[in-house]
Amino acid sequence: MSAAGWIMMTGSWLFIGGLTLFCIRKVIRLTLTQAEHIRPIIEIDTGDQKEE
């Protein structure tokens, strides 16, 4: 692989890793009032399994 290829691949991985860490950090730092709208998947009503 050429030097340009290595630079592009390294830059891409650094961007992906940085974005992942940014998102994880942002979610972890949410206060309880900011995270009230976040629900576990089990509590989400999709409307396709209505009990009659």
C-alpha positions as CSV (number, residue, x, y, z in Angstrom):
1,M,0.0,0.0,0.0
2,S,1.3,3.5,-0.8
3,A,1.9,6.2,1.8
4,A,-1.2,8.0,0.7
5,G,-3.3,4.9,1.3
6,W,-1.8,4.4,4.8
7,I,-2.5,8.1,5.6
8,M,-6.1,7.8,4.3
9,M,-6.7,4.6,6.3
10,T,-5.2,5.9,9.5
11,G,-7.2,9.1,9.2
12,S,-10.4,7.2,8.6
13,W,-9.9,5.0,11.6
14,L,-9.0,8.0,13.8
15,F,-12.2,9.7,12.7
16,I,-14.3,6.6,13.4
17,G,-12.7,6.1,16.8
18,G,-13.0,9.8,17.7
19,L,-16.6,10.0,16.7
20,T,-17.4,6.8,18.7
21,L,-15.7,8.1,21.8
22,F,-17.5,11.5,21.4
23,C,-20.9,9.8,21.2
24,I,-20.3,7.5,24.2
25,R,-19.0,10.4,26.3
26,K,-22.0,12.5,25.4
27,V,-24.5,9.8,26.4
28,I,-22.7,8.9,29.6
29,R,-22.6,12.6,30.7
30,L,-26.4,13.0,30.3
31,T,-28.2,14.1,33.5
32,L,-31.3,12.3,34.6
33,T,-33.5,15.2,33.4
34,Q,-31.9,15.1,30.0
35,A,-32.3,11.3,29.7
36,E,-36.0,11.0,30.6
37,H,-37.0,10.5,27.0
38,I,-34.6,7.5,26.6
39,R,-36.5,4.3,27.2
40,P,-35.5,0.6,27.1
41,I,-36.4,-1.2,23.9
42,I,-39.0,-3.3,25.8
43,E,-41.0,-0.2,26.8
44,I,-41.3,1.2,23.3
45,D,-44.8,0.8,21.8
46,T,-44.5,0.2,18.1
47,G,-48.3,-0.2,17.7
48,D,-48.1,-3.5,15.8
49,Q,-49.0,-5.8,18.7
50,K,-52.1,-4.2,20.2
51,E,-53.9,-6.3,22.7
52,E,-57.7,-6.2,22.3
